[in-house]
Amino acid sequence: DMKEMKEARELFNNKFKSATTTLGLVWNLEEDTLVPATHLNMYDSVRGLPSGPQLSECDLTKEKLTRSAVTRLTPEIWDHLGKFHGPNQATSKILLSKVCKVVPLSEMKTPIENFDTELGETCRVFFTNLANTEMQPVPRVCLKVGFKIKVVYVDHDAGTHALGAVIIVLSENEEGEKDCHLVMAKSVISSNTVISNEVRAHACGAMLLVTFVTAIKPLLREDDT
């Protein structure tokens, strides 16, 4: 149990919950860790409630994915900083982009595999694995007690389908122990998919990275580096 939490309990004489949900994350108050509160459901809502089971309970070999389902599932992979679902968000956006190109609006409820068998199978495998993979909790803060930031890695990449940027912090204590922490990862679908646009996508990725660095720079104190 954290010292600060114990002091708060004694001060307010209150029994705290061991965990709470905030900003789309489950915060374990005893271990001070975070894990995304992801709930995936591909069915339409009726009066605010899903009309079918959670995705983890569905057999996608029988309940076929449609354009409507992928359109609903993609924004449900919510992760504000991309610390947990960054790669999943990028993959889902790319798949949705491909689905929208092959499945017309008039066939929103028609299985994707009816238009593109390979794409339908790719979507099925991806969303099945996503729904059934347990997310590992990570520390709430990226700098442990006694550690100082040694290096802030910033990078971006882009292609014909998407662009993205990432920030990783490497810290170290006086004993030489090192710790690595992902701060954020974001992706954006490229506006077009022709090869000539790859240079423009790289430029957009660099701009996204500059935005990241500008946001975190005021948070880095001189005594942390």
Phi, psi and omega in degrees: 000139181288143180301316182298319180293321179296317179296322179294320179297316181293321182294316184261357180050052186229141177270108181280152171290148181289339180209154177216158180251129180210137178053037178078013181233145172268117183259113176280109186285340181276320180260355181055051178235162181235148174211142183294139177269068186272126176233108183260127179212126185265003183264153178297152179268144176236112183055042176084358181242141179295143183271004179214176182290167176297155183300326181295341180262001183261145173259102186286355172282340180252317178265096190289142176285141179236172176299321179299318181294314181294324177297326179281321185288324186302309178290344178286345175277064188273128178205101190304318183260350182077015181294327184255312188252017182310302179296324179294320179297315180298314180298315182295321179294319179295317179297317179298320179299318179293319180299318182294336179281331185255339181251116181290160180300331182286353182238037183302328184261005180271136180307138180301323184298341178291338181254326181208103185299316182294317178295319178299319179291320178299316178297317181299312181296316181299308185288331175294313179296320180297316183290334186252008178260124180281130179279135179273132179292150179233157178301146181293325181253152182265002181229110180289161177298130179089356180258151175234146179292126178260317183216140171247109180273128176232135182204160176216161176210158182206156178210195182285343183258323185202169175224155182203165179217154184214148175231128180233135181251129175250124181237165183208147176256182185294336179277358179090003177290136182248151178218138182241137185218128175282123181272310179199156177211127183227150179224152178222136177289133178296146184292331176223170182240017177277149185300327183297342181269359182296322179297317178296323179296320177298319179297319178295322177297319178296320178295321177298319180295318178300321178299318178301306184299319179299325182288321185267345184303317179295343182274348181268109178280154181298326181282357176268346186248000000 
